[in-house]
Amino acid sequence: MAEPRIRLIVLFGGQSAEHDVSRVTAAHVLRAADPSRYDVHPIAITRDGQWVFAEDAARALAAGADTLPAALDAMGPSIDPFLALSERDETAGLVVFPLLHGPLGEDGTIQGMLEMLDVAYVGTGVLGSAIGMDKATAKEILSFRGITVAPWVTVQAHAHDASTAPALVHQLGLPVFVKPANMGSSIGISRASDTDELDAALGLAFSYDEVVVVEQAITGREIEVAVLGDLEPRASVPGEIVPSHTFYDYADKYLDDGAKLLVPAPLDEHEAGEVRQLALDVFRALRGSGMARVDFFYEKGGRGFLCNEINTIPGFTPISMYPKLWEASGVAYGDLIDELVRLALARHARRRRRTDR
């Protein structure tokens, strides 16, 4: 007899500014998930926080994966998330694949809900997700662990006034990058070359988060490494981003298609080995699990590799850097989904043994 299919809930959309990115990612995952292995259920969270069954996506999937649209619609009949996530066949297993980039999805909130419901899920747990999402906290931990990051200052909205920008220039110099502490896909990020630009950049960043990170601009190459695993994670070959804009912003990532992705990155053997080990160090230090993409700046002849950030739910389309790095490392897109589901089930079983459930 064939083994029962795993009930795989692909959870997408969400309330963050990265809602549309998630819709595109989810379409690719549905297209690639092996129907002989998985009973796939697309569930969306709308921009206003409603949970819906994405019936158009489910209908298209039933007609054949090639009929799926480029981006799934986050529309359909409302559902009770607690009931939807509680329906399971213990012989087959249930796994949720959260594809919710940004706040209220990548920051430990959904992960905490899934832990409370005793549901296996792909990716990093509550603590690691929260730390990885908060750039300020992540930098503090990495610095404590001796991993080099760009000099930075954390600014809170309630303490921001007319003196903030001049004080930051005095401390960090110019240019600087201004980032919402909890946001991804380069949303809300600005490069400031003078005090007026810095004031404007702070205003934009505070429109997304009440905590903002201002960091010294680094002149260096942008190197990224994909990490896969849990107890024994492994690192992919490194890749390099060559932006077509001043920096690798939202438009460069998703709209203009001008950035170059070099896979593998043109690094010598020693450099590649060093950054791969650093990616594993970051992954462990920030309590990663399942998957993450770790981003670095490389100052050759200077400070070497500086960790920029970790992304615990990285871009996951076939042309995104995370899957491309694993493809170059010998793991195809469909196999990557299989491995992440396997890791989710193994982690869930391991954690269950340590509770009274």
C-alpha positions as CSV (number, residue, x, y, z in Angstrom):
1,M,0.0,0.0,0.0
2,A,1.1,3.5,-0.7
3,E,2.0,5.6,2.3
4,P,-0.7,8.2,3.3
5,R,0.0,11.6,2.0
6,I,1.1,14.3,4.4
7,R,-1.5,17.1,4.8
8,L,0.6,20.2,3.9
9,I,-0.9,23.6,4.6
10,V,0.7,26.3,2.6
11,L,0.1,29.5,4.6
12,F,0.6,32.7,2.7
13,G,-0.5,36.4,2.4
14,G,-0.4,38.1,5.8
15,Q,-0.7,41.6,7.1
16,S,2.8,42.9,6.5
17,A,4.0,45.0,3.6
18,E,5.4,41.8,2.1
19,H,1.9,40.4,1.4
20,D,2.3,40.4,-2.4
21,V,5.7,38.7,-2.2
22,S,4.2,35.9,-0.2
23,R,1.5,35.4,-2.8
24,V,4.1,34.8,-5.5
25,T,6.2,32.5,-3.3
26,A,3.1,30.4,-2.4
27,A,2.3,29.8,-6.1
28,H,5.7,28.3,-6.7
29,V,5.5,26.0,-3.7
30,L,2.1,24.7,-4.7
31,R,3.4,24.1,-8.2
32,A,6.4,22.1,-7.0
33,A,5.0,20.1,-4.1
34,D,4.8,16.4,-5.1
35,P,1.0,15.4,-5.2
36,S,1.9,11.8,-4.5
37,R,3.5,12.9,-1.2
38,Y,1.3,15.8,-0.1
39,D,-2.4,16.6,0.2
40,V,-1.9,20.4,-0.2
41,H,-4.3,22.9,1.3
42,P,-3.7,26.6,0.5
43,I,-4.7,28.9,3.3
44,A,-4.3,32.7,3.1
45,I,-4.3,35.5,5.7
46,T,-5.8,38.7,4.1
47,R,-4.3,42.1,4.6
48,D,-6.8,42.8,7.4
49,G,-6.0,39.5,9.2
50,Q,-8.9,37.3,8.1
51,W,-8.1,33.6,7.5
52,V,-9.5,32.2,4.3
53,F,-9.4,29.0,2.3
54,A,-7.8,30.0,-1.0
55,E,-10.4,28.1,-3.1
56,D,-9.3,29.5,-6.5
57,A,-5.8,28.2,-5.8
58,A,-7.1,24.8,-4.6
59,R,-9.3,24.5,-7.7
60,A,-6.4,25.4,-10.0
61,L,-4.2,22.9,-8.2
62,A,-6.7,20.1,-8.6
63,A,-6.9,20.9,-12.4
64,G,-3.1,20.6,-12.7
65,A,-0.2,22.5,-11.2
66,D,0.5,24.2,-14.5
67,T,-2.9,26.0,-14.3
68,L,-1.8,27.9,-11.1
69,P,-1.5,31.7,-11.5
70,A,1.8,33.6,-11.0
71,A,0.5,34.8,-7.7
72,L,-2.2,33.2,-5.5
73,D,-5.2,35.3,-4.6
74,A,-5.6,35.7,-0.8
75,M,-9.4,35.4,-1.1
76,G,-12.0,32.8,-0.3
77,P,-14.5,31.7,2.4
78,S,-13.5,32.6,5.9
79,I,-12.3,29.8,8.1
80,D,-11.5,29.3,11.8
81,P,-7.7,28.9,11.9
82,F,-7.9,26.8,15.1
83,L,-10.2,24.3,13.5
84,A,-8.3,24.2,10.2
85,L,-5.0,23.6,11.9
86,S,-6.5,20.9,14.3
87,E,-7.9,18.6,11.6
88,R,-5.3,15.9,11.1
89,D,-4.7,12.3,10.4
90,E,-2.1,11.1,12.9
91,T,-0.9,8.3,10.5
92,A,-0.2,10.8,7.7
93,G,0.9,13.9,9.6
94,L,0.2,17.5,9.3
95,V,2.8,20.2,8.4
96,V,2.3,23.9,8.0
97,F,4.6,25.7,5.6
98,P,4.4,29.4,6.6
99,L,5.3,31.7,3.7
100,L,4.5,34.8,5.6
101,H,7.4,37.2,5.1
102,G,7.8,40.1,7.6
103,P,5.9,41.0,10.8
104,L,3.0,38.8,12.0
105,G,4.4,35.8,10.2
106,E,8.2,35.7,10.2
107,D,8.6,37.1,13.7
108,G,7.5,34.3,16.0
109,T,3.8,35.1,16.1
110,I,2.5,32.4,13.8
111,Q,5.1,30.0,15.1
112,G,3.8,30.6,18.7
113,M,0.3,29.8,17.6
114,L,1.4,26.6,15.9
115,E,3.3,25.6,19.0
116,M,0.2,26.1,21.1
117,L,-1.8,24.0,18.6
118,D,0.9,21.2,18.7
119,V,1.3,21.4,14.9
120,A,4.5,20.7,13.0
121,Y,5.7,23.6,10.9
122,V,8.6,24.4,8.5
123,G,11.3,26.7,9.7
124,T,12.7,28.4,12.8
125,G,10.9,28.3,16.1
126,V,9.4,31.2,18.2
127,L,12.6,32.5,19.8
128,G,14.8,32.3,16.7
129,S,12.1,33.8,14.5
130,A,11.6,36.8,16.8
131,I,15.3,37.4,17.1
132,G,15.9,37.0,13.4
133,M,13.1,39.5,12.6
134,D,14.4,42.1,14.9
135,K,17.6,43.5,13.4
136,A,18.5,45.4,16.5
137,T,18.4,42.4,18.8
138,A,20.1,40.2,16.3
139,K,23.0,42.6,16.0
140,E,23.4,42.7,19.8
141,I,23.5,38.9,20.0
142,L,25.9,38.6,17.1
143,S,28.2,41.2,18.6
144,F,28.2,39.4,21.9
145,R,29.1,36.2,20.2
146,G,32.1,37.9,18.5
147,I,30.6,37.9,15.0
148,T,31.4,41.2,13.2
149,V,28.5,43.5,12.1
150,A,28.4,47.0,10.8
151,P,28.6,49.7,13.5
152,W,25.0,50.7,14.3
153,V,22.7,52.6,16.7
154,T,19.2,51.6,17.7
155,V,16.7,54.5,17.8
156,Q,13.2,54.2,19.3
157,A,10.3,56.4,18.1
158,H,9.5,57.9,21.5
159,A,13.1,59.1,21.9
160,H,13.4,60.6,18.3
161,D,13.5,64.4,18.1
162,A,15.3,67.1,16.1
163,S,18.6,66.2,17.8
164,T,18.6,62.6,16.6
165,A,20.0,63.0,13.1
166,P,23.0,65.3,14.1
167,A,23.9,62.9,16.9
168,L,23.8,59.9,14.6
169,V,26.0,61.6,12.1
170,H,28.5,62.5,14.8
171,Q,28.5,58.8,16.0
172,L,28.4,56.9,12.7
173,G,29.5,59.4,10.0
174,L,27.9,59.4,6.6
175,P,26.5,57.8,4.6
176,V,24.3,55.5,6.7
177,F,21.5,53.1,6.1
178,V,18.2,53.5,8.0
179,K,16.1,50.4,8.5
180,P,12.9,49.4,10.3
181,A,14.0,46.9,12.9
182,N,11.2,44.5,12.0
183,M,10.7,44.4,8.2
184,G,12.1,42.5,5.2
185,S,12.4,42.7,1.4
186,S,14.3,46.0,1.9
187,I,10.9,47.7,2.6
188,G,11.4,51.0,4.5
189,I,15.1,51.1,4.0
190,S,16.9,54.2,2.9
191,R,20.5,55.4,2.3
192,A,21.2,58.8,3.7
193,S,24.1,61.0,2.7
194,D,23.3,64.1,4.7
195,T,21.3,65.2,7.7
196,D,18.2,66.1,5.7
197,E,18.2,62.7,4.0
198,L,18.7,61.1,7.4
199,D,15.7,62.9,8.9
200,A,13.5,61.8,5.9
201,A,14.8,58.2,6.2
202,L,14.0,58.1,9.9
203,G,10.5,59.3,9.2
204,L,10.0,56.6,6.6
205,A,11.4,53.8,8.8
206,F,9.3,54.9,11.7
207,S,6.2,54.5,9.6
208,Y,6.9,50.8,9.5
209,D,8.2,50.2,13.0
210,E,8.7,52.0,16.3
211,V,12.3,50.7,16.5
212,V,14.8,51.7,13.8
213,V,18.4,50.6,13.1
214,V,20.8,53.2,11.7
215,E,24.0,51.6,10.6
216,Q,27.3,52.7,9.0
217,A,27.3,52.2,5.2
218,I,29.7,49.4,4.2
219,T,31.5,49.5,0.9
220,G,31.8,45.8,0.1
221,R,30.4,42.9,-1.9
222,E,27.1,41.4,-0.9
223,I,27.5,37.7,-0.2
224,E,24.7,35.3,0.8
225,V,24.7,31.8,2.1
226,A,21.7,29.4,2.5
227,V,21.5,27.2,5.5
228,L,19.4,24.0,5.7
229,G,18.9,21.7,8.7
230,D,18.3,21.6,12.4
231,L,20.6,19.8,14.8
232,E,23.2,19.4,12.1
233,P,22.7,22.3,9.7
234,R,24.7,22.6,6.5
235,A,25.6,25.6,4.4
236,S,25.2,26.0,0.6
237,V,27.8,27.4,-1.7
238,P,27.9,31.2,-1.3
239,G,26.2,33.5,-3.8
240,E,26.8,37.2,-4.6
241,I,24.3,40.0,-5.3
242,V,25.5,42.7,-7.7
243,P,22.8,45.5,-7.3
244,S,21.8,47.6,-10.3
245,H,20.7,50.4,-7.8
246,T,22.6,52.2,-5.1
247,F,21.8,49.3,-2.9
248,Y,19.7,46.1,-3.2
249,D,16.3,47.6,-2.6
250,Y,12.7,46.4,-3.1
251,A,12.6,47.5,-6.8
252,D,15.9,45.8,-7.6
253,K,14.6,42.6,-5.9
254,Y,11.1,42.4,-7.4
255,L,10.4,45.0,-10.0
256,D,13.3,45.9,-12.2
257,D,15.1,42.6,-12.6
258,G,18.3,44.5,-12.9
259,A,20.4,42.9,-10.1
260,K,22.8,40.1,-11.0
261,L,22.8,36.9,-8.9
262,L,26.2,35.2,-9.2
263,V,26.0,31.6,-8.1
264,P,28.4,30.5,-6.9
265,A,30.0,33.7,-5.8
266,P,33.5,34.4,-7.3
267,L,35.4,33.7,-4.1
268,D,38.5,31.6,-3.6
269,E,38.3,28.3,-1.6
270,H,39.4,29.9,1.7
271,E,36.9,32.8,1.4
272,A,34.0,30.5,0.5
273,G,34.8,28.2,3.4
274,E,35.1,31.1,5.8
275,V,31.7,32.6,4.9
276,R,30.0,29.2,4.9
277,Q,31.3,28.6,8.5
278,L,30.2,32.1,9.5
279,A,26.7,31.4,8.2
280,L,26.5,28.3,10.3
281,D,27.8,30.3,13.3
282,V,25.1,33.0,12.8
283,F,22.4,30.3,12.3
284,R,23.3,28.7,15.6
285,A,23.8,31.9,17.5
286,L,20.3,33.2,16.5
287,R,18.6,29.8,17.1
288,G,17.8,29.1,13.5
289,S,16.1,25.9,12.5
290,G,15.0,24.4,9.2
291,M,16.0,27.1,6.8
292,A,17.6,30.6,6.7
293,R,19.5,32.8,4.4
294,V,22.4,34.6,6.0
295,D,23.6,37.8,4.3
296,F,27.1,39.4,4.6
297,F,29.1,42.3,3.4
298,Y,32.6,41.5,2.3
299,E,35.4,44.0,2.8
300,K,38.3,42.3,1.1
301,G,41.5,43.6,2.7
302,G,39.5,45.3,5.5
303,R,37.2,43.8,8.1
304,G,36.4,40.8,6.0
305,F,32.9,39.4,6.3
306,L,30.4,41.4,8.2
307,C,27.0,39.8,8.9
308,N,24.2,42.0,7.7
309,E,21.2,39.9,8.7
310,I,19.5,36.5,8.8
311,N,16.2,35.8,7.0
312,T,14.3,32.9,8.6
313,I,11.7,32.8,5.8
314,P,13.8,33.8,2.8
315,G,12.5,34.4,-0.7
316,F,11.4,31.0,-1.9
317,T,10.6,31.3,-5.6
318,P,12.8,29.1,-7.9
319,I,14.7,32.3,-9.0
320,S,15.2,33.5,-5.4
321,M,18.7,33.3,-3.9
322,Y,17.9,30.6,-1.3
323,P,16.6,27.9,-3.7
324,K,19.2,28.9,-6.3
325,L,22.0,28.4,-3.8
326,W,20.7,25.0,-2.9
327,E,20.2,24.0,-6.6
328,A,23.9,24.9,-7.1
329,S,24.7,22.8,-4.1
330,G,22.9,19.8,-5.5
331,V,19.4,20.1,-3.9
332,A,16.6,20.7,-6.5
333,Y,13.6,22.9,-5.6
334,G,11.1,20.0,-5.1
335,D,13.7,18.1,-3.0
336,L,14.2,21.2,-0.9
337,I,10.5,21.2,0.0
338,D,10.7,17.5,0.9
339,E,13.7,18.1,3.1
340,L,12.0,21.0,4.9
341,V,8.9,19.0,5.6
342,R,11.0,16.1,6.9
343,L,12.9,18.5,9.2
344,A,9.6,19.9,10.5
345,L,8.2,16.5,11.4
346,A,11.4,15.4,13.0
347,R,11.6,18.6,15.1
348,H,8.0,18.3,16.1
349,A,8.4,14.7,17.2
350,R,11.6,15.6,19.2
351,R,9.9,18.5,21.0
352,R,6.8,16.3,21.8
353,R,9.0,13.8,23.6
354,R,10.0,16.6,26.0
355,T,6.5,17.6,26.9
356,D,3.5,15.9,28.6
357,R,1.5,15.6,25.4
